[in-house]
Amino acid sequence: MLQKKKRLASYIVATLIVTLLINVAVTWIFKSASQEIDYGTFLTMVQNKQIESVEIEDDRILITPKDTQNSSSSDKKIYYTGTLNDPQLVEKLHSAGVKFSTPVKNMQSPILTFILSWILPFAMFYFLGGFLMKSLGKKMGGGAMSFGKSNAKVYIEKKTGITFNDVAGQEEAKESLNEIVDFLHKPSKYTEIGAKLPKGALLVGPPGTGKTLLAKAVAGEANVPFFSLSGSDFVEMFVGVGASRVRDLFQQAEKNAPCIVFIDEIDAIGKSRDSKLGGNDEREQTLNQLLAEMDGFDSSKGVVILAATNRPEILDKALLRPGRFDRRVIVDKPDLKGREEILKVHGKNVKLDSRVNFGEIALATAGAVGADLANMVNEAALRAVRMGRDIVRQEDLFEAVETVIAGKEKKDRIMTEEEKSLVAFHEVGHALAAALQKQTQPVHKITIIPRTMGALGYTMQMPEKEKFLISKDELVEQIVVLLAGRAAEEIVFKKVTTGASNDIERATGIARQMVTIYGMSDKFGMMGLESIQNRYLDGRPVQTCSTETSAEIDKEVLQIINSCYEKSLSILKDNMEALCKISSHLLHKETIMGDEFMEILNSIPR
């Protein structure tokens, strides 16, 4: 209340100052529009008949020259001079033909004059300023005087509508967070044995894995106030505003304890501090205040801080230590079982055909996160509607997977017969290399229908089971499969095209990882030559070796690529009949499934 009174007093003072300045400015403008002359000059102008009219006041005489009437409005000038006891003035003015008058006395009361001059302008500026500041405050996320207030949105169970039943594929994360929920519900069970409530938990994982969803589920399960905001909500243009918002947030949290505070994308304010020039003082002050507040609050009151990030490696070490974030919860990409459970969760509200098998879809979506899978289910439902059906079939789900990965079919793209033939042989080259090696994934589908993401055709492989470890032989065979498309072009058409650009990029990436990260090089052995940065984002490798060694790495990668390409050529040359027959069939049908491909391949004697 005291703080509000101080703000109101400050606002009133500011309005008074503005009103005073306006009055002073108006007076100055009126004065600057006229010029003072001496009485002798005035009499000379009267004698020379240079005056149009005069207005005789108590303390001065206002003089309007004749030439003012013909000048532009911007050049008009009024003169004035002091009054003297000159009895002959009226006769002089009359003789010179000057119009003269005396203003009628102003009968307004002093109170009315004061109201019109001060009270009315003050009220006008007060309400106008209040309206403008309120509008500005709404745009900036707070009231006129609330720059330092937290923008946290309060979620309660009824508003989130999300529980742990709505989160699938993250059982370990749910177990860690469920302990916090249970502590908030039954603290005595833990305090009796001497356990303390963790002050904070950091949710770490790639984008789309469900970190924010988990935090909302905690709110739904705990049935306590849930403060949710983003790290960027703290950072403002003015230094000190973010720190003030942090203080306000923790004050609100303590008043509403037990409660949960969730800060999404905490790396926006929690980035590691350094002493380099050009640092962000506002962000560092905000971080310092956050560290102080997390140290200062009492966890026994039931305030838990949850935060989420996909860049934990850039966070300040002081923020990560126990006592601030006691627990790191990894929210990683789901495994096969997790993907199947996620598909079931998102498929609950979709009308599904009884023959839908989410297990097959989960196998085909290795590496997909929860957001991807939710998008695939929605795309399948949209496709079913486009096809005029009221239920989603298995084919809709598979088509949705391909749509998310490669884009929609682009059937209006017209390719020449030579291009179609080249694409067909290219894709069958991939399929044959996959089918004729021992440790590759089975072919699920081959198509030469272009996709909106740029692919003119593709070969889709689907694993029989999920694997977490890959051997050197398997990686080599993957490279052979990727390069077999280019090999087919060279063998059949005696030329190479740009169609293998993505295959070459992926093959080179695998070969480089074999040399620099996996220790599968005969030359370098088990020496780590690259490290991964931004593991949960782009996973970009950074070299940790000299430039000389880097040149040797390139030679080793080239050797692997060349040997795999030779193997691709050998496989296809030994199976030319199958290559030509399957390519001809694919040109006719445009799309063939894995079973049909294997049936044709097995019918050809080898």
C-alpha positions as CSV (number, residue, x, y, z in Angstrom):
1,M,0.0,0.0,0.0
2,L,2.8,2.4,0.9
3,Q,4.5,1.6,-2.4
4,K,1.3,2.4,-4.3
5,K,1.0,5.7,-2.5
6,K,4.6,6.6,-3.4
7,R,3.9,5.8,-7.0
8,L,0.7,7.9,-7.0
9,A,2.5,10.9,-5.4
10,S,5.3,10.6,-8.0
11,Y,2.7,10.5,-10.8
12,I,0.9,13.6,-9.4
13,V,4.2,15.6,-9.1
14,A,5.1,14.6,-12.7
15,T,1.7,15.9,-13.9
16,L,2.1,19.2,-12.0
17,I,5.5,19.7,-13.5
18,V,4.1,19.1,-17.0
19,T,1.3,21.5,-16.4
20,L,3.7,24.2,-15.1
21,L,5.9,23.7,-18.2
22,I,2.9,24.0,-20.5
23,N,1.9,27.3,-18.8
24,V,5.4,28.7,-19.0
25,A,5.7,27.6,-22.7
26,V,2.3,29.3,-23.6
27,T,3.4,32.5,-21.9
28,W,6.7,32.4,-23.7
29,I,5.1,31.8,-27.0
30,F,2.7,34.8,-26.5
31,K,5.7,37.0,-25.5
32,S,7.8,35.9,-28.4
33,A,5.0,36.9,-30.8
34,S,5.4,40.6,-29.8
35,Q,8.4,43.0,-29.7
36,E,8.9,45.9,-27.2
37,I,9.7,49.4,-28.6
38,D,10.3,52.7,-26.8
39,Y,7.7,55.4,-26.6
40,G,9.5,57.7,-28.9
41,T,9.6,55.1,-31.7
42,F,5.9,54.7,-31.1
43,L,5.2,58.4,-31.6
44,T,7.4,58.5,-34.7
45,M,5.4,55.6,-36.2
46,V,2.2,57.6,-35.4
47,Q,3.5,60.7,-37.1
48,N,4.6,58.6,-40.2
49,K,1.1,57.0,-40.3
50,Q,2.7,53.5,-40.1
51,I,0.2,52.2,-37.5
52,E,-3.0,50.4,-38.3
53,S,-4.4,50.2,-34.8
54,V,-3.5,50.3,-31.1
55,E,-5.0,48.8,-28.0
56,I,-4.4,50.9,-24.8
57,E,-4.2,48.7,-21.7
58,D,-3.4,49.7,-18.1
59,D,0.3,48.9,-18.3
60,R,1.1,48.8,-22.0
61,I,0.0,49.8,-25.5
62,L,-0.3,47.1,-28.2
63,I,0.6,48.4,-31.6
64,T,-0.4,46.7,-34.9
65,P,1.6,48.1,-37.9
66,K,0.0,48.7,-41.3
67,D,2.2,46.3,-43.2
68,T,1.3,43.4,-40.9
69,Q,-2.0,43.0,-42.6
70,N,-0.3,42.3,-46.0
71,S,2.3,39.9,-44.7
72,S,2.0,36.2,-44.3
73,S,0.8,34.7,-41.0
74,S,4.3,33.6,-40.2
75,D,5.7,37.1,-40.5
76,K,3.1,39.0,-38.5
77,K,4.6,41.0,-35.7
78,I,2.9,42.9,-32.8
79,Y,4.7,45.7,-31.0
80,Y,4.1,47.0,-27.5
81,T,5.4,49.9,-25.4
82,G,4.8,51.1,-21.9
83,T,2.1,53.7,-21.1
84,L,3.0,57.4,-20.2
85,N,0.8,60.2,-18.9
86,D,0.3,61.7,-22.4
87,P,-3.0,63.7,-22.5
88,Q,-2.5,64.5,-26.2
89,L,-2.1,60.8,-27.3
90,V,-5.8,60.3,-28.2
91,E,-5.7,63.5,-30.3
92,K,-2.5,62.3,-32.1
93,L,-3.9,58.9,-32.9
94,H,-7.1,60.5,-34.2
95,S,-5.2,62.9,-36.4
96,A,-3.1,60.1,-37.8
97,G,-6.2,58.0,-38.6
98,V,-5.2,55.2,-36.2
99,K,-7.9,53.0,-34.8
100,F,-7.6,52.8,-31.0
101,S,-9.6,51.2,-28.2
102,T,-9.4,50.1,-24.6
103,P,-10.2,46.5,-23.6
104,V,-13.2,45.9,-21.4
105,K,-12.2,45.0,-17.9
106,N,-12.2,41.2,-17.3
107,M,-14.9,40.5,-14.8
108,Q,-13.9,36.8,-14.4
109,S,-13.3,35.7,-10.8
110,P,-9.8,34.8,-9.7
111,I,-11.0,31.3,-8.8
112,L,-12.4,30.6,-12.3
113,T,-9.2,31.9,-13.8
114,F,-7.2,29.6,-11.6
115,I,-9.4,26.6,-12.5
116,L,-9.1,27.3,-16.3
117,S,-5.3,28.0,-16.1
118,W,-4.2,25.2,-13.7
119,I,-6.9,22.8,-12.5
120,L,-8.3,22.0,-16.0
121,P,-4.9,21.4,-17.7
122,F,-3.8,19.4,-14.7
123,A,-6.9,17.1,-14.8
124,M,-6.6,16.8,-18.6
125,F,-2.9,15.8,-18.5
126,Y,-3.4,13.5,-15.5
127,F,-6.1,11.4,-17.2
128,L,-4.5,11.5,-20.6
129,G,-1.1,10.4,-19.1
130,G,-2.8,7.7,-17.1
131,F,-4.5,6.3,-20.2
132,L,-1.3,6.3,-22.3
133,M,0.8,4.7,-19.5
134,K,-1.9,2.0,-19.0
135,S,-1.9,1.2,-22.7
136,L,1.9,1.1,-22.8
137,G,1.9,-1.1,-19.7
138,K,-0.4,-3.6,-21.3
139,K,1.9,-3.9,-24.3
140,M,4.9,-4.4,-22.1
141,G,3.1,-7.0,-19.9
142,G,2.3,-4.9,-16.9
143,G,0.8,-1.7,-15.5
144,A,2.2,1.8,-15.9
145,M,4.4,1.5,-12.8
146,S,4.9,-2.3,-13.0
147,F,8.2,-2.6,-14.9
148,G,9.6,-4.5,-12.0
149,K,6.6,-6.8,-11.5
150,S,6.8,-10.5,-12.6
151,N,4.8,-11.5,-15.6
152,A,4.2,-15.0,-14.2
153,K,0.9,-16.7,-15.2
154,V,-0.7,-18.7,-12.5
155,Y,-1.9,-22.1,-13.5
156,I,-4.0,-24.3,-11.2
157,E,-5.0,-27.9,-11.8
158,K,-8.4,-27.0,-13.4
159,K,-6.7,-24.7,-15.9
160,T,-3.9,-26.9,-17.0
161,G,-6.1,-30.0,-17.4
162,I,-2.9,-32.1,-17.8
163,T,-1.7,-34.9,-15.5
164,F,1.0,-37.6,-15.8
165,N,-1.4,-39.8,-17.7
166,D,-1.1,-37.3,-20.6
167,V,2.7,-37.7,-20.7
168,A,4.1,-40.9,-22.2
169,G,7.5,-42.1,-23.1
170,Q,9.2,-40.3,-20.2
171,E,8.8,-42.8,-17.3
172,E,12.1,-41.9,-15.6
173,A,11.4,-38.2,-15.7
174,K,7.9,-38.7,-14.4
175,E,9.3,-40.8,-11.5
176,S,11.7,-38.0,-10.5
177,L,9.0,-35.4,-10.7
178,N,6.4,-37.5,-9.0
179,E,8.6,-37.6,-5.9
180,I,8.4,-33.8,-5.7
181,V,4.6,-33.9,-6.1
182,D,4.3,-36.5,-3.4
183,F,6.5,-34.4,-1.1
184,L,4.2,-31.4,-1.6
185,H,1.2,-33.6,-0.8
186,K,2.7,-35.5,2.2
187,P,5.7,-33.6,3.5
188,S,5.7,-35.3,6.9
189,K,6.5,-38.7,5.3
190,Y,9.9,-37.3,4.2
191,T,10.7,-34.9,7.0
192,E,10.3,-37.7,9.6
193,I,13.4,-39.5,8.1
194,G,15.2,-36.2,7.7
195,A,14.8,-35.7,3.9
196,K,14.5,-32.2,2.4
197,L,12.5,-31.1,-0.5
198,P,14.7,-30.5,-3.6
199,K,14.9,-26.8,-4.2
200,G,14.9,-27.1,-7.9
201,A,14.8,-29.6,-10.8
202,L,16.3,-28.8,-14.3
203,L,14.5,-30.4,-17.2
204,V,17.0,-31.0,-20.0
205,G,16.4,-32.5,-23.4
206,P,16.0,-31.8,-27.2
207,P,13.1,-29.5,-28.4
208,G,9.7,-31.2,-28.6
209,T,10.4,-34.0,-26.1
210,G,7.7,-32.6,-23.6
211,K,9.6,-30.6,-21.0
212,T,6.9,-27.9,-20.8
213,L,4.2,-30.6,-20.9
214,L,5.8,-32.4,-17.9
215,A,5.9,-29.1,-15.9
216,K,2.2,-28.6,-16.6
217,A,1.5,-32.2,-15.6
218,V,3.3,-31.6,-12.3
219,A,0.9,-28.7,-11.7
220,G,-2.1,-30.9,-12.5
221,E,-0.8,-33.6,-10.1
222,A,0.3,-31.4,-7.3
223,N,-2.9,-29.3,-7.1
224,V,-0.8,-26.3,-5.9
225,P,-0.3,-22.8,-7.5
226,F,1.9,-23.1,-10.6
227,F,3.8,-20.0,-11.8
228,S,4.8,-20.4,-15.4
229,L,7.0,-18.0,-17.3
230,S,9.9,-17.9,-19.8
231,G,13.5,-16.8,-19.1
232,S,13.1,-14.0,-21.7
233,D,10.3,-12.5,-19.6
234,F,12.9,-11.3,-17.1
235,V,15.2,-9.5,-19.6
236,E,14.3,-5.9,-20.5
237,M,16.0,-2.9,-22.0
238,F,16.5,-1.2,-18.6
239,V,19.2,-2.6,-16.3
240,G,17.7,-3.7,-13.0
241,V,14.2,-4.5,-14.2
242,G,14.9,-8.3,-14.6
243,A,16.3,-8.4,-11.1
244,S,13.3,-6.6,-9.7
245,R,11.0,-9.1,-11.5
246,V,12.9,-12.0,-10.0
247,R,12.4,-10.6,-6.5
248,D,8.7,-10.0,-7.1
249,L,8.3,-13.6,-8.4
250,F,9.8,-15.1,-5.3
251,Q,7.8,-12.9,-3.1
252,Q,4.6,-14.1,-4.8
253,A,5.8,-17.7,-4.6
254,E,6.4,-17.5,-0.8
255,K,3.0,-15.9,-0.3
256,N,1.4,-18.8,-2.2
257,A,3.5,-21.6,-0.8
258,P,3.4,-24.5,-1.3
259,C,3.7,-23.9,-5.0
260,I,5.7,-24.7,-8.1
261,V,7.6,-22.1,-10.2
262,F,8.4,-23.1,-13.8
263,I,11.0,-21.1,-15.8
264,D,11.0,-22.2,-19.5
265,E,14.1,-21.6,-21.6
266,I,16.2,-20.6,-18.6
267,D,19.3,-20.3,-20.7
268,A,17.9,-16.8,-21.7
269,I,19.0,-15.5,-18.3
270,G,21.2,-18.4,-17.0
271,K,24.0,-18.1,-19.6
272,S,27.5,-18.4,-18.1
273,R,28.9,-15.1,-16.9
274,D,32.2,-13.9,-18.3
275,S,34.4,-10.8,-18.0
276,K,34.6,-10.1,-21.7
277,L,33.9,-6.6,-22.9
278,G,30.4,-6.1,-24.2
279,G,28.7,-8.3,-21.6
280,N,25.0,-7.9,-20.9
281,D,24.7,-6.1,-17.5
282,E,20.9,-6.5,-17.4
283,R,21.1,-10.3,-17.9
284,E,23.9,-10.8,-15.5
285,Q,22.2,-8.7,-12.8
286,T,19.1,-10.8,-13.3
287,L,21.1,-14.0,-13.0
288,N,22.8,-12.8,-9.8
289,Q,19.4,-12.0,-8.3
290,L,18.1,-15.4,-9.3
291,L,21.1,-17.1,-7.6
292,A,20.6,-15.1,-4.5
293,E,16.8,-15.8,-4.3
294,M,17.3,-19.5,-4.8
295,D,19.8,-19.5,-2.0
296,G,17.6,-17.4,0.2
297,F,14.2,-19.1,0.2
298,D,13.3,-21.9,2.6
299,S,12.5,-25.2,0.8
300,S,10.6,-26.4,3.8
301,K,7.8,-23.9,2.9
302,G,7.1,-26.0,-0.2
303,V,8.4,-23.8,-3.0
304,V,9.9,-25.8,-5.9
305,I,11.7,-24.3,-8.9
306,L,11.4,-26.2,-12.2
307,A,13.3,-25.0,-15.2
308,A,13.7,-26.3,-18.8
309,T,16.5,-25.9,-21.3
310,N,17.9,-27.6,-24.3
311,R,21.4,-26.0,-23.9
312,P,22.6,-27.1,-20.4
313,E,26.3,-26.7,-21.5
314,I,26.0,-22.9,-21.6
315,L,24.4,-22.5,-18.2
316,D,26.4,-20.8,-15.4
317,K,28.0,-23.4,-13.1
318,A,26.7,-21.5,-10.0
319,L,23.2,-22.1,-11.2
320,L,23.7,-25.9,-11.7
321,R,25.2,-26.7,-8.3
322,P,23.2,-28.6,-5.7
323,G,21.3,-26.3,-3.4
324,R,19.9,-24.5,-6.4
325,F,19.0,-27.1,-8.9
326,D,19.5,-30.3,-6.9
327,R,18.2,-32.6,-9.6
328,R,18.7,-32.8,-13.3
329,V,15.9,-34.6,-15.1
330,I,16.8,-35.8,-18.6
331,V,13.8,-35.6,-21.0
332,D,15.4,-37.4,-24.0
333,K,14.0,-38.7,-27.2
334,P,11.7,-41.7,-26.5
335,D,12.6,-45.3,-27.3
336,L,10.4,-47.7,-29.3
337,K,8.1,-48.5,-26.4
338,G,7.9,-44.8,-25.5
339,R,7.0,-43.8,-29.1
340,E,4.2,-46.4,-29.1
341,E,2.8,-45.0,-25.8
342,I,3.0,-41.5,-27.1
343,L,1.1,-42.4,-30.3
344,K,-1.6,-44.1,-28.1
345,V,-1.9,-40.9,-26.0
346,H,-2.4,-38.7,-29.1
347,G,-4.6,-41.3,-30.7
348,K,-7.1,-41.4,-27.9
349,N,-9.2,-38.6,-29.3
350,V,-8.9,-39.8,-32.9
351,K,-11.3,-42.3,-34.5
352,L,-9.0,-45.2,-35.4
353,D,-9.5,-48.3,-37.5
354,S,-9.4,-51.5,-35.4
355,R,-6.4,-52.7,-37.5
356,V,-4.2,-49.7,-36.7
357,N,-0.9,-51.0,-35.3
358,F,1.0,-48.2,-33.5
359,G,4.0,-50.6,-33.0
360,E,4.8,-50.5,-36.7
361,I,4.5,-46.7,-36.8
362,A,6.8,-46.5,-33.8
363,L,9.4,-48.7,-35.6
364,A,9.2,-46.4,-38.6
365,T,9.8,-43.2,-36.6
366,A,13.1,-43.8,-34.9
367,G,14.5,-40.5,-33.6
368,A,11.1,-38.8,-33.5
369,V,10.1,-36.8,-30.4
370,G,6.7,-36.3,-28.9
371,A,5.9,-33.2,-30.9
372,D,6.7,-35.0,-34.1
373,L,4.5,-38.0,-33.3
374,A,1.6,-35.7,-32.3
375,N,2.0,-33.9,-35.6
376,M,2.0,-37.3,-37.5
377,V,-1.3,-38.4,-35.8
378,N,-2.9,-35.1,-36.7
379,E,-1.7,-35.3,-40.3
380,A,-3.1,-38.9,-40.5
381,A,-6.5,-37.6,-39.3
382,L,-6.4,-34.7,-41.8
383,R,-5.6,-37.2,-44.6
384,A,-8.5,-39.4,-43.6
385,V,-10.9,-36.5,-43.9
386,R,-9.4,-35.5,-47.4
387,M,-10.0,-39.1,-48.5
388,G,-13.7,-38.9,-47.4
389,R,-13.4,-41.3,-44.5
390,D,-14.5,-41.0,-40.9
391,I,-11.8,-43.2,-39.4
392,V,-8.0,-43.2,-39.6
393,R,-6.4,-46.2,-41.2
394,Q,-2.8,-47.6,-41.0
395,E,-2.1,-46.3,-44.4
396,D,-3.0,-42.8,-43.3
397,L,-0.5,-43.0,-40.4
398,F,2.3,-44.3,-42.7
399,E,1.6,-41.5,-45.2
400,A,1.6,-39.0,-42.4
401,V,5.1,-40.3,-41.4
402,E,6.4,-39.7,-44.9
403,T,4.7,-36.3,-45.1
404,V,6.4,-35.1,-41.9
405,I,9.8,-36.5,-43.0
406,A,9.8,-35.7,-46.8
407,G,6.8,-33.5,-47.4
408,K,3.6,-34.1,-49.4
409,E,3.5,-35.9,-52.7
410,K,4.0,-33.5,-55.6
411,K,2.2,-35.2,-58.4
412,D,1.9,-32.2,-60.6
413,R,5.7,-32.1,-61.1
414,I,6.4,-33.2,-64.7
415,M,9.7,-35.0,-65.3
416,T,11.0,-36.2,-68.6
417,E,11.1,-39.9,-69.3
418,E,14.9,-39.9,-69.0
419,E,14.7,-38.2,-65.6
420,K,12.1,-40.6,-64.3
421,S,14.1,-43.5,-65.5
422,L,17.2,-42.2,-63.8
423,V,15.4,-41.6,-60.5
424,A,13.9,-45.2,-60.7
425,F,17.4,-46.8,-61.2
426,H,18.8,-44.5,-58.5
427,E,16.2,-45.6,-55.9
428,V,16.3,-49.3,-56.9
429,G,20.1,-49.1,-56.5
430,H,19.6,-48.0,-52.8
431,A,17.0,-50.8,-52.3
432,L,19.2,-53.6,-53.8
433,A,22.3,-52.5,-51.7
434,A,20.1,-52.7,-48.6
435,A,18.5,-56.1,-49.5
436,L,21.8,-57.8,-50.6
437,Q,23.8,-57.0,-47.5
438,K,23.4,-58.7,-44.1
439,Q,23.2,-56.0,-41.5
440,T,21.0,-53.4,-43.2
441,Q,17.4,-52.5,-42.4
442,P,14.7,-54.1,-44.7
443,V,13.2,-52.0,-47.4
444,H,9.7,-50.8,-46.6
445,K,8.8,-48.7,-49.7
446,I,10.3,-47.4,-52.9
447,T,8.7,-44.4,-54.8
448,I,9.6,-42.1,-57.6
449,I,6.8,-39.6,-56.8
450,P,8.5,-36.2,-56.0
451,R,7.9,-34.7,-52.6
452,T,7.5,-31.0,-51.6
453,M,10.8,-31.0,-49.6
454,G,12.8,-31.5,-52.8
455,A,13.1,-35.3,-53.0
456,L,12.4,-36.7,-56.5
457,G,12.0,-40.1,-55.0
458,Y,13.2,-42.1,-52.0
459,T,13.7,-45.5,-50.5
460,M,12.3,-46.0,-47.1
461,Q,13.8,-48.6,-44.8
462,M,12.1,-49.8,-41.6
463,P,14.0,-51.6,-38.8
464,E,12.8,-55.0,-37.5
465,K,13.8,-53.9,-33.9
466,E,15.2,-50.9,-32.3
467,K,19.0,-50.9,-31.6
468,F,21.0,-48.6,-29.4
469,L,24.5,-49.7,-30.5
470,I,25.8,-49.8,-34.1
471,S,28.8,-51.8,-35.2
472,K,31.5,-50.6,-37.6
473,D,30.3,-53.1,-40.2
474,E,26.7,-51.8,-40.0
475,L,28.0,-48.2,-40.5
476,V,30.0,-49.3,-43.5
477,E,26.9,-51.0,-45.0
478,Q,24.9,-47.8,-44.4
479,I,27.4,-45.9,-46.4
480,V,27.3,-48.5,-49.2
481,V,23.5,-48.2,-49.3
482,L,23.7,-44.4,-49.5
483,L,26.2,-44.5,-52.4
484,A,24.4,-47.2,-54.3
485,G,22.1,-44.6,-55.9
486,R,25.0,-42.8,-57.6
487,A,26.6,-46.1,-58.5
488,A,23.4,-47.2,-60.4
489,E,23.4,-43.9,-62.3
490,E,27.0,-44.5,-63.4
491,I,26.6,-48.1,-64.3
492,V,23.4,-47.7,-66.3
493,F,23.6,-44.2,-67.8
494,K,27.3,-43.7,-67.8
495,K,26.9,-40.3,-66.1
496,V,26.3,-38.8,-62.7
497,T,23.8,-36.2,-61.7
498,T,23.0,-33.9,-58.8
499,G,20.4,-36.3,-57.4
500,A,22.9,-37.9,-55.0
501,S,23.8,-34.7,-53.2
502,N,21.9,-35.6,-50.0
503,D,23.2,-39.2,-50.1
504,I,26.8,-38.0,-50.4
505,E,26.3,-35.5,-47.5
506,R,24.9,-38.2,-45.2
507,A,27.5,-40.8,-46.2
508,T,30.4,-38.3,-45.6
509,G,28.9,-37.4,-42.2
510,I,28.8,-41.1,-41.1
511,A,32.4,-41.7,-42.4
512,R,33.7,-38.6,-40.5
513,Q,32.1,-39.7,-37.3
514,M,33.7,-43.1,-37.7
515,V,37.1,-41.5,-37.9
516,T,36.8,-38.6,-35.4
517,I,34.3,-39.7,-32.7
518,Y,33.7,-43.5,-32.8
519,G,37.4,-44.5,-33.0
520,M,36.8,-46.8,-36.0
521,S,39.8,-45.6,-38.1
522,D,42.8,-47.8,-38.8
523,K,45.0,-44.8,-38.9
524,F,43.9,-42.8,-35.8
525,G,42.6,-45.7,-33.7
526,M,40.7,-44.7,-30.6
527,M,41.7,-41.1,-30.6
528,G,38.9,-38.5,-30.1
529,L,39.3,-35.8,-32.8
530,E,36.0,-34.0,-32.4
531,S,33.6,-33.2,-29.6
532,I,29.8,-32.6,-29.8
533,Q,28.4,-29.1,-28.9
534,N,24.8,-28.3,-28.5
535,R,24.0,-32.0,-28.0
536,Y,20.3,-31.4,-27.7
537,L,20.0,-29.0,-30.6
538,D,22.0,-29.4,-33.8
539,G,24.7,-31.7,-32.3
540,R,27.4,-29.8,-34.2
541,P,30.9,-31.4,-34.0
542,V,33.9,-29.2,-33.1
543,Q,37.4,-30.3,-34.0
544,T,39.9,-30.8,-31.1
545,C,42.9,-31.4,-33.3
546,S,45.5,-29.5,-35.2
547,T,45.1,-28.4,-38.9
548,E,47.7,-31.0,-40.0
549,T,45.6,-33.8,-38.4
550,S,42.5,-32.3,-39.9
551,A,44.0,-32.8,-43.4
552,E,44.8,-36.4,-42.5
553,I,41.2,-36.9,-41.3
554,D,39.9,-35.7,-44.7
555,K,42.1,-38.3,-46.4
556,E,40.9,-41.1,-44.1
557,V,37.2,-40.1,-44.7
558,L,37.8,-40.1,-48.5
559,Q,39.4,-43.6,-48.3
560,I,36.3,-44.9,-46.5
561,I,33.9,-43.3,-49.0
562,N,35.9,-44.6,-52.0
563,S,36.0,-48.2,-50.7
564,C,32.3,-48.2,-49.9
565,Y,31.5,-46.8,-53.4
566,E,33.5,-49.6,-55.0
567,K,31.5,-52.1,-53.0
568,S,28.3,-50.4,-54.2
569,L,29.4,-50.7,-57.8
570,S,30.3,-54.4,-57.3
571,I,26.9,-55.3,-55.8
572,L,25.0,-53.7,-58.6
573,K,27.1,-55.0,-61.4
574,D,26.6,-58.5,-60.0
575,N,22.8,-58.0,-60.0
576,M,22.1,-56.1,-63.2
577,E,19.1,-58.2,-64.1
578,A,17.4,-57.5,-60.8
579,L,18.3,-53.8,-61.1
580,C,16.8,-53.5,-64.6
581,K,13.7,-55.6,-63.9
582,I,12.7,-53.9,-60.6
583,S,13.5,-50.4,-62.1
584,S,11.1,-51.2,-65.0
585,H,8.4,-52.3,-62.6
586,L,8.9,-49.2,-60.5
587,L,8.6,-46.9,-63.6
588,H,5.3,-48.5,-64.4
589,K,3.8,-48.4,-60.9
590,E,5.7,-45.4,-59.5
591,T,5.5,-46.8,-55.9
592,I,6.1,-50.4,-54.7
593,M,6.1,-51.7,-51.2
594,G,8.9,-53.8,-49.6
595,D,7.1,-57.1,-49.9
596,E,6.5,-56.6,-53.6
597,F,10.2,-55.6,-54.0
598,M,11.4,-58.7,-52.3
599,E,9.1,-60.9,-54.2
600,I,10.5,-59.7,-57.6
601,L,14.1,-59.9,-56.2
602,N,13.6,-63.5,-55.0
603,S,12.1,-64.6,-58.3
604,I,15.4,-63.7,-60.2
605,P,18.0,-66.5,-60.1
606,R,21.3,-65.4,-58.6
